[in-house]
């Protein structure tokens, strides 16, 4: 199965090792992709564990966001965030479905590298819009099925 993050790699060779074996993400972008996959899977523990302030504040929004039907990730740009660097930024667009509407979460996330691990620090969220999804259109999740037979709530 291809990874949820859209990398075209197998999940077992992409984000799963970062989730399951607690392997360190090599870059800020790799952590961003692993966090997106965790939202798709409803893995709240990984999302909280990868947050810089996970044990100081655990936003309830994490639990709610993990319940959404996530259907696509596009990395817009990355700045720094390589193995040998201390900080990085990843701008992304992530699409999700809620109540038969397609939304886009557009964020510029900041990451920090501490103790050999990347952590999500915070992000600037850009204005997001939504649009209604017709029952007979192809589902935005990429399944190839009509929306009414796939992700329609």
Backbone bond lengths (Angstrom), bond angles and torsions (degrees), N, CA, C in turn:
res aa  C-N    CA-C-N  psi(-1)  N-CA   C-N-CA  omega(-1)  CA-C   N-CA-C  phi
1 X - - - 1.441 - - 1.528 109.12 -
2 X 1.347 116.33 134.06 1.458 120.42 176.85 1.518 109.92 -67.67
3 X 1.308 115.72 150.52 1.453 121.36 -177.13 1.525 110.77 -67.58
4 X 1.305 115.31 147.79 1.465 122.25 179.05 1.520 111.78 -61.26
5 X 1.330 117.12 -27.99 1.464 121.59 -174.17 1.526 113.31 -74.53
6 X 1.316 117.94 -6.51 1.457 121.03 177.28 1.515 114.76 82.94
7 X 1.312 117.88 15.23 1.467 121.64 -177.69 1.528 113.49 -74.08
8 X 1.322 118.30 -12.95 1.471 125.26 -174.87 1.524 111.78 73.65
9 X 1.327 118.03 5.57 1.459 121.92 173.38 1.526 108.36 -92.14
10 X 1.311 116.23 161.13 1.455 121.31 174.06 1.530 108.62 -67.49
11 X 1.324 117.29 140.45 1.467 122.34 179.93 1.526 110.72 -53.60
12 X 1.333 116.62 -40.37 1.467 121.73 -178.36 1.530 112.60 -64.37
13 X 1.336 116.45 -20.95 1.466 120.94 -178.23 1.531 111.77 -110.43
14 X 1.319 116.67 4.86 1.459 119.81 -176.14 1.531 109.95 -119.86
15 X 1.302 117.44 -89.40 1.471 121.56 -174.40 1.526 114.69 -89.82
16 X 1.317 118.24 -27.44 1.463 119.56 -177.19 1.525 113.63 -58.19
17 X 1.339 120.44 -42.64 1.466 118.92 178.82 1.534 112.75 -60.29
18 X 1.314 116.86 -33.71 1.464 120.58 179.00 1.522 109.76 -70.30
19 X 1.326 117.57 -35.38 1.470 121.99 178.54 1.519 110.87 -74.39
20 X 1.314 115.59 -61.27 1.451 121.23 -167.74 1.503 115.08 -75.58
21 X 1.296 117.39 -48.55 1.461 120.40 -176.25 1.526 111.28 -89.21
22 X 1.314 115.49 1.09 1.464 121.15 -178.66 1.527 111.38 56.84
23 X 1.331 116.31 32.90 1.459 120.92 176.53 1.526 108.15 -70.13
24 X 1.294 115.60 149.03 1.460 119.85 -179.56 1.524 110.32 -74.48
25 X 1.331 116.05 134.79 1.459 120.87 172.20 1.524 106.86 -68.46
26 X 1.323 117.44 135.93 1.462 120.42 -176.85 1.522 113.15 -75.46
27 X 1.332 117.14 -27.61 1.467 121.38 -177.65 1.520 109.68 -136.82
28 X 1.329 115.04 166.25 1.463 120.24 175.61 1.535 110.01 -61.93
29 X 1.328 117.10 -39.82 1.463 119.86 179.10 1.527 111.35 -63.92
30 X 1.321 117.49 -39.36 1.467 120.30 177.89 1.526 110.49 -61.99
31 X 1.330 117.39 -39.37 1.467 119.35 176.98 1.523 110.45 -67.98
32 X 1.337 117.07 -39.53 1.466 120.30 177.79 1.532 110.01 -58.21
33 X 1.308 116.72 -46.45 1.463 121.32 179.80 1.532 111.02 -63.75
34 X 1.333 116.93 -41.09 1.465 120.60 179.20 1.524 110.77 -65.56
35 X 1.330 117.22 -37.42 1.472 120.47 177.86 1.531 110.11 -65.94
36 X 1.337 117.01 -42.10 1.468 119.64 177.56 1.533 109.97 -60.26
37 X 1.330 116.98 -46.05 1.470 120.38 178.65 1.518 110.77 -60.15
38 X 1.331 116.83 -37.28 1.465 120.51 178.36 1.522 110.92 -64.38
39 X 1.337 117.37 -38.59 1.462 119.53 175.68 1.528 110.27 -62.79
40 X 1.337 117.09 -41.44 1.465 120.86 178.57 1.525 111.16 -60.27
41 X 1.324 116.16 -36.81 1.468 121.79 -177.06 1.528 113.39 -89.15
42 X 1.326 117.02 -7.90 1.460 120.07 -176.52 1.519 112.60 71.72
43 X 1.330 117.31 28.75 1.462 122.84 -177.93 1.533 110.11 -87.59
44 X 1.324 116.31 77.31 1.463 121.88 -177.35 1.525 112.09 -61.57
45 X 1.314 117.52 -34.92 1.458 120.77 -177.84 1.532 110.75 -61.95
46 X 1.335 117.41 -45.31 1.465 119.11 178.75 1.525 110.44 -65.05
47 X 1.312 117.19 -41.50 1.468 120.36 -179.40 1.529 109.76 -59.13
48 X 1.308 116.78 -46.74 1.472 120.46 179.47 1.532 111.70 -66.84
49 X 1.317 116.70 -40.96 1.465 121.31 -178.28 1.535 111.54 -65.12
50 X 1.329 116.92 -30.23 1.461 120.49 -177.84 1.529 112.70 -89.56
51 X 1.327 117.00 0.84 1.464 123.13 178.96 1.517 107.79 -89.72
52 X 1.311 118.20 130.77 1.457 121.85 -177.10 1.523 111.84 -54.29
53 X 1.308 117.31 -39.75 1.462 121.38 -177.24 1.528 111.78 -103.56
54 X 1.319 116.56 31.69 1.469 121.17 -173.31 1.516 113.38 -54.97
55 X 1.310 117.62 -36.53 1.457 118.51 -175.83 1.523 112.51 -97.33
56 X 1.333 116.41 -3.15 1.458 120.54 176.07 1.520 110.78 -96.90
57 X 1.295 116.68 -35.85 1.465 121.39 177.77 1.519 107.78 -148.68
58 X 1.302 116.49 132.13 1.459 120.75 178.54 1.523 107.34 -125.43
59 X 1.319 116.36 93.34 1.465 120.31 -175.40 1.528 112.43 -58.50
60 X 1.314 114.33 134.82 1.463 119.69 176.32 1.520 110.80 -64.00
61 X 1.325 116.30 -23.29 1.464 120.32 179.49 1.518 111.92 -59.60
62 X 1.333 117.66 -27.46 1.466 120.88 178.82 1.517 109.66 -60.32
63 X 1.314 117.38 -47.83 1.465 121.11 -179.50 1.516 111.49 -62.84
64 X 1.317 116.41 -41.17 1.465 120.24 -179.92 1.530 111.15 -67.97
65 X 1.333 117.42 -42.43 1.462 121.24 -178.94 1.520 111.14 -65.36
66 X 1.327 117.40 -32.92 1.463 120.50 -179.66 1.530 111.47 -70.53
67 X 1.322 117.73 -14.78 1.466 121.28 178.77 1.531 112.22 -86.44
68 X 1.325 117.40 -11.50 1.462 121.18 -178.46 1.526 110.67 -74.72
69 X 1.319 116.08 161.26 1.463 122.02 175.12 1.525 107.02 -92.47
70 X 1.328 116.12 100.41 1.457 121.97 179.77 1.521 108.60 -83.48
71 X 1.337 117.17 137.03 1.464 117.85 -172.55 1.521 114.67 -136.64
72 X 1.320 118.81 16.64 1.455 118.08 174.87 1.512 112.64 167.45
73 X 1.319 115.60 144.35 1.460 122.22 178.85 1.519 108.67 -132.94
74 X 1.321 115.58 133.39 1.456 122.26 173.32 1.519 108.19 -127.26
75 X 1.319 116.56 124.67 1.456 121.20 174.27 1.524 106.33 -84.62
76 X 1.323 117.01 118.32 1.464 122.36 -178.97 1.520 109.81 -81.56
77 X 1.339 116.56 -47.49 1.462 120.23 179.64 1.524 110.26 -162.18
78 X 1.313 115.37 159.38 1.463 121.59 173.44 1.522 107.79 -131.22
79 X 1.315 114.96 145.64 1.462 121.33 175.53 1.518 107.13 -130.20
80 X 1.307 116.77 124.62 1.471 123.10 -178.26 1.528 108.44 55.63
81 X 1.328 117.37 -143.68 1.462 120.82 176.72 1.516 115.67 78.45
82 X 1.328 117.16 20.24 1.466 120.05 177.69 1.527 109.89 -88.24
83 X 1.313 116.35 170.87 1.470 122.72 -175.60 1.518 113.81 -48.09
84 X 1.295 116.78 -46.45 1.459 121.04 -173.00 1.530 113.38 -86.26
85 X 1.322 118.42 2.14 1.458 121.91 -176.96 1.528 111.44 -101.60
86 X 1.321 116.02 160.44 1.475 121.40 -176.67 1.516 113.32 -96.79
87 X 1.325 117.70 -20.32 1.463 122.06 -177.57 1.522 109.74 -139.74
88 X 1.308 114.75 159.51 1.450 120.34 176.17 1.511 110.81 -161.55
89 X 1.318 115.84 160.92 1.457 121.91 176.55 1.519 108.94 -132.18
90 X 1.320 115.52 141.62 1.456 121.43 176.61 1.525 107.69 -132.40
91 X 1.327 115.68 118.27 1.458 120.28 174.23 1.524 106.97 -94.62
92 X 1.324 116.20 131.37 1.456 119.95 -176.90 1.520 110.86 -143.79
93 X 1.327 113.69 164.32 1.462 122.40 169.97 1.520 106.64 -126.17
94 X 1.318 115.66 127.30 1.466 121.47 178.44 1.522 107.69 -124.68
95 X 1.334 115.85 131.04 1.457 121.01 -178.06 1.521 109.72 -103.04
96 X 1.334 114.38 142.05 1.455 120.03 176.41 1.518 109.48 -144.06
97 X 1.336 114.05 158.71 1.462 121.37 -179.54 1.518 108.27 -111.81
98 X 1.322 114.59 133.13 1.457 121.03 174.34 1.516 107.81 -145.52
99 X 1.318 115.85 125.30 1.463 122.74 179.11 1.530 112.15 50.23
100 X 1.325 115.59 50.44 1.465 123.81 176.17 1.529 113.90 60.95
101 X 1.318 116.39 26.44 1.454 121.64 174.83 1.522 107.93 -125.72
102 X 1.328 115.22 144.28 1.456 122.27 177.59 1.527 108.13 -98.24
103 X 1.330 116.02 125.29 1.462 122.48 179.58 1.520 109.46 -115.80
104 X 1.323 115.28 154.74 1.459 121.13 174.86 1.525 108.05 -121.68
105 X 1.317 116.06 121.17 1.457 121.91 171.65 1.520 106.44 -93.90
106 X 1.322 116.76 113.89 1.459 122.57 -178.94 1.523 106.64 -112.94
107 X 1.330 116.54 116.23 1.461 120.67 -173.52 1.525 110.91 -139.47
108 X 1.324 115.30 147.68 1.455 122.05 168.88 1.525 105.71 -108.94
109 X 1.322 116.97 105.33 1.466 122.80 -174.16 1.518 110.65 -93.69
110 X 1.324 115.01 144.42 1.461 121.19 175.59 1.526 109.02 -109.21
111 X 1.325 114.93 137.15 1.464 122.35 -178.61 1.521 109.26 -126.09
112 X 1.321 115.99 150.55 1.463 121.47 175.19 1.530 108.74 -127.82
113 X 1.316 114.70 149.43 1.467 122.48 -179.54 1.521 107.57 -109.48
114 X 1.333 116.46 113.70 1.462 121.25 -178.64 1.520 109.42 -136.96
115 X 1.314 116.40 139.85 1.466 121.81 176.99 1.533 112.48 52.18
116 X 1.333 115.62 34.06 1.457 120.41 177.99 1.521 115.05 80.13
117 X 1.345 117.09 8.02 1.465 121.17 -178.87 1.530 110.66 -127.25
118 X 1.329 115.39 146.41 1.458 121.05 172.18 1.516 108.43 -88.35
119 X 1.351 115.77 142.25 1.458 122.53 176.45 1.521 109.22 -133.00
120 X 1.334 115.78 145.05 1.466 121.51 171.75 1.523 106.75 -76.27
121 X 1.337 116.44 128.47 1.461 119.96 179.72 1.522 111.11 -97.56
122 X 1.311 116.76 -59.15 1.462 122.09 178.75 1.516 107.80 -170.45
123 X 1.318 116.04 -177.69 1.457 118.57 -179.67 1.506 112.36 -157.47
124 X 1.313 114.02 157.00 1.455 121.83 174.26 1.523 107.36 -99.73
125 X 1.324 115.21 118.55 1.466 119.94 -179.18 1.520 108.68 -94.49
126 X 1.319 115.17 128.75 1.457 121.51 177.34 1.523 108.80 -88.71
127 X 1.301 116.07 163.11 1.468 120.48 -179.39 1.520 109.63 -55.05
128 X 1.318 115.33 134.46 1.462 119.21 179.00 1.517 109.12 -115.24
129 X 1.288 114.99 145.98 1.445 120.93 177.86 1.511 109.93 -116.96
130 X 1.315 115.40 178.38 1.459 120.11 176.47 1.518 109.28 -146.95
131 X 1.318 113.98 162.50 1.462 118.94 174.49 1.519 108.22 -146.30
132 X 1.320 114.72 148.01 1.460 120.14 177.84 1.522 109.16 -69.97
133 X 1.322 114.99 148.68 1.461 120.60 178.52 1.527 107.82 -111.75
134 X 1.300 116.32 125.24 1.449 121.26 178.42 1.527 110.49 -74.14
135 X 1.313 117.23 142.96 1.465 122.30 -177.49 1.518 113.50 -57.69
136 X 1.335 118.26 -33.48 1.454 121.49 -174.41 1.525 114.28 -94.78
137 X 1.333 117.96 3.55 1.460 119.51 176.54 1.529 109.26 -84.42
138 X 1.325 115.94 161.48 1.456 119.24 175.64 1.524 109.31 -64.89
139 X 1.299 115.60 141.16 1.452 121.00 -178.14 1.526 109.92 -66.40
140 X 1.331 117.30 134.90 1.457 119.81 -179.93 1.528 114.19 -67.53
141 X 1.323 118.77 -9.36 1.469 120.50 179.59 1.526 111.98 -72.80
142 X 1.332 117.46 -12.43 1.453 120.73 177.15 1.523 114.51 91.22
143 X 1.316 117.74 10.40 1.466 121.06 -177.76 1.526 112.82 -70.90
144 X 1.339 116.91 -21.96 1.456 120.68 -175.91 1.516 112.48 88.80
145 X 1.336 117.74 -4.36 1.463 122.65 178.66 1.525 109.22 -92.40
146 X 1.334 115.12 161.33 1.453 119.35 173.33 1.522 108.66 -69.30
147 X 1.319 115.56 148.54 1.458 122.35 -176.76 1.539 110.92 -54.79
148 X 1.333 117.73 -40.66 1.470 119.96 -177.10 1.530 112.28 -65.61
149 X 1.324 118.83 -21.06 1.457 122.44 -179.91 1.527 112.62 -102.86
150 X 1.337 115.15 6.07 1.463 117.61 -174.43 1.526 111.19 -127.57
151 X 1.304 117.52 -92.28 1.472 121.88 -170.88 1.519 115.35 -98.03
152 X 1.304 117.49 4.58 1.464 119.55 -179.32 1.520 108.93 -60.13
153 X 1.318 116.20 130.46 1.474 119.23 -178.12 1.501 112.60 -84.68
